[in-house]
């Protein structure tokens, strides 16, 4: 698995990472989580992303692979108020408690990256939340401070001196950050995690979406329908449901400034397919330009600016 320098962190990350949302929200059996994670680690995937709010995700990851802790870069997210924590959302108290709880759940003595989880721009500007993570970093609990979110807030976070990592949406149906934020992250040498790189499988009928994606994917589905691009026009043949995930993932990984793209899955066979797709490298330049042009045209015809989805 190809790896890339993760911005200014000094870490190297695999271009494909694991997103821990689905295994939590879809209440995936522990043995299945362990199977998926060990398959990925065995094949060189070394970035695991989760969050305090992903139900049982942190616990499942800790139970599955904490014995292999030196083999992966561990990312979690925090900031939301929780029933078992004292304090308001984005407060220093909640963030400090969440960091400590994540360490216990993930069975580790440090997180490589802790991200503020999609707070608004005003929260970033107030500084309390970022300050709490800086103190956790200075205490050795967190190696690097970051932000997970989109649009104006992501652009602002990318320019904060203590923010070393940004996680944001980048995919064929969500291209705003390519022009708006990636130039800033490159300028400041910020590590970038691309979330939703396969656009929540927007090519599937909505009736085939399950669990957390049933309503979540509607915007992407509507956008995808207006792109009007077929795999054959991009130089790909075969079943669309099999080909589009590869096209989408390679599109995201082709963007300058993207260091890793995280995909959440509850299926070991899908995990293997993602590894194969990522190993094929960037999309051909002509295919990239067709997808960029199609997005711009569809956005223009919609008569609105397609902001990134949070």
N, C-alpha and C positions, 0 to 999 in steps of 0.2 A: 504494500500500500504506500503510495507516494505521500511524502510529508512536506510541510512548508513551514518556514519561520513564522511564528505567531506574533507578528508585529514586533514591538519592542520588549516583549516579555522574556525573550531568551529561550522560550520553549519551542519545541517543534511539534506540530500536530498533524495527524493524518487528514487528508483532504475530505474524507468521509468521517463523520462523527455520529454518535448515537444520541437520539433525543428521547428522554425518559418520560414524556407526558403520557403517551398511550398505554404503557405497561401499568401505569398507576390508575388512570381514569377508566380503563377498560378492565380493571381488576384481574390482571393476568396472573396465572398460577406461578408460584415461586420457581418451580422447576423449569418452566418455560422461559422466564426472565434469565435465569442462570444459563440456560442453553444458548439463548441469543447473545448474551454478553460475552460468554466464553468463545463462541464462534467468531465474533467480531474481534476480540482481543487476539485470538490465535491467528487471524488473517491480517493483523497489523493496524486495525482501527484503534486509536489511542486517545480519543476524546469522548467523554461521557458527560452529557448535559442533563440536568434534572432541575427540580425546584421544590421549595418547601410546600407549595400549594398543590403539587401533583399527587395528592392523596397518598398512596403507599409507595410511591416511586423511590424516594430516598432509602427507605427501609429495605426494599427489594434489591436495590443496587448494592447496598452495603452488605447484605446477607449473601449476595451472589459472588461478588468479586473483590471484596475488601482484602482477601488474602493475596490478591495480585496488584495491590495498590501502587506499587512502583512502576507499573506498566501503562498507566493511563493518566491523562490530564483530566481532573475532576472539576466540573463547573456546576454550581447551583445558583438559585435565585431567591431573593427575599424581599420583604417590605410590607406585605399584606398583613393585616391584623388576623390573629388566629384565636380561636376560642380558648385555647389552653395557655395563651401568652398574655401578659399584662401590658397594656399600652395601646396607643392608636396606630393605625397604619402609617408607615413611613417614619415613625418616631425612632429615635436612637434606642429606646428601650426594646421595642419590638425587633429591630434589626439585630441588636446584640444578642438577644435571647434566641432568635432564629439561627444565627450563625452557630451558637453553641449546640442547639438542638440538631442542626444538620450534621455537625461533626459526630454526634452520638449516633444518629440514624445511619450515616454513611460509614461508620466504624473507621474513622481516620483521625489523625491529629491535625490535619490542615486541609483546606480547600485550595486548589490552585487558582480558581477564580470564583468570586461571588459577585453576582450581578443584582442591581436593583431591578425588580421585576415589573417593568412597564408603568412606572410612575409618570405623572404628568410633568410637563416642562417646569411649572412653578415649583414642584417639589425639588427638582434638581437645582433650581436657582436659590431656594432657601438654604440649601447646604447641610441641613441636619442629617439627612439620610446618607449622603455621600461621606460626611464627616464620621458617621458611625462605622462605615465600612473601612475608612482610612485607619481608624483606631484598631479595628479588628486585624487589619493588615500589619500595623505596627506591633501588634501583640503576637504576631506569628500564626494567627488562626487562618488567615487568608493571604495568599501570595500576591494576588492582583485584584484590583477593584474594577468593576465594569458596570455596564448598563445594558439591559435588554428592553428594547422598545423601538419606536418608529417615528418617522416624519421629523418635525421640527425638534422634538426632544432628543432624538438620536443625533441629529446634526449638532445640537448644543453640547451633548455629552461627549462627542468625539473631540471637542476642543478643550475639555477640562483636563488640566495637567495630571490629575491622579487617576483618570479613567484610561485603563490600558487595553480594555476589551469592549467591543460592542457586539451585541447579538441583534439582528434585525432581519426583516423579511426581504428576500431576494429570489425571484423566480419568474417564469415566463408570463405569469399573470400579475406580477407585482414588481414593476421595474422602476418605481420612483427613486429608490435609493441609489440606483446605478449612477444617476446624474446628480442627486442632491447630497448624498452622504458619503459614498465611497471615495470621492475626491478628497474629502476632509480626513477620513481615516487614513488614507494613503499619505497625505501631507504630514500627519502627526504620528505616523507609524503605529496605528492602533490595530490590535488583533481583531479580526472580523469573523464572527460565526454567522453563517447564513441559515436562518430558520425557514421552514416550509419550502425547501428547494424543489419539491415535486408538486407544489401548488395544491396540496391536499387532494391529489388525483382529480383535478377539476374536469377531466375528460369523461369521467364516469357519470352515468345518470344519477341524479340526486337520490333516487330510490335505492341505489346501491351503496350509498354512504351509510355508515353505521356509527353508533356511539357518539363521541364528541364531535364528529365531523358532519352529522346529519344536517345541522343548521349552519355550522361554522363555514362551510365551503360555498355557500350560495353566491357570495360576491365573486369569488374566483370562477365558479361555474358560469356565471353570466358573462364575465370578461372573456373566458376561454371561447365561448360560443361565438363571440364577435371577432375573434382573431382571424378566423377563416383560413387556418393553415393546416394542411394535411401532412402526415409524416413523409409521404412519397415526395412531396415538393421539397423536403429538406434532405432527400437522399436516403430515406429509411423505408424499408419494406417490412411487411408482416402485420400481425394483429396490433391494433392501435393501443389496446390496454396493456400490451407488453412493451411496446416501443416508446410510448410517451414518457414513462418514468425515466428511461435512460436519457431521452432528449432533454427533458426538464432538468434532471440532475446535472448533466454535462453543461447545459446553458448556464446554470448558476455557478458551477465551478470554473467556467470560462471567464467570469467577470474579474478584471484586475482589482486586487485588493481584498478579494474573498479568500480566506485561508482555509476554512473548513465549512462543510455543509452538514447539518444534522438532520437525520431522518429517524422518526420514531416508528417502530414496528413491533407487532406482537407475534410475528411469523418468522421463524428461522430461515425459511426458504427465501423470503423477501430480503432478509438481511444479506444473504449470499448474493442475490441478484443485484443489490445495491453496490456491493463490493465490485462485482464484475463491471457494472456500468461505470463506476467511478474510475476504474483502471483504464478505461478506453481514452481518457484524456479529454481535452477541450473539443467542443463542436467545431466543425469546419467553419471558416470565416463567413462563407456564403450563407450557411444555415443560421448563424448568429445574426447576420444583418437582416435576414428575412423575418426573424422573430422580433427583432427590435423595431423594424419598420411596421410590421403588423400591429404591434402594440400601440405605436404612435398613431397610426391611422385609426384604429378602433377607439382610442381615447379621444381623438379629435371628433370622430363621428358621434361619440356619446355626448359631446358638448360640455364636458366637465373634466376636471383634473383628477386622475385616478391616484389618490393618495395611497400610501402603503397601509396594509391591514395590520392592526395591532393584535 
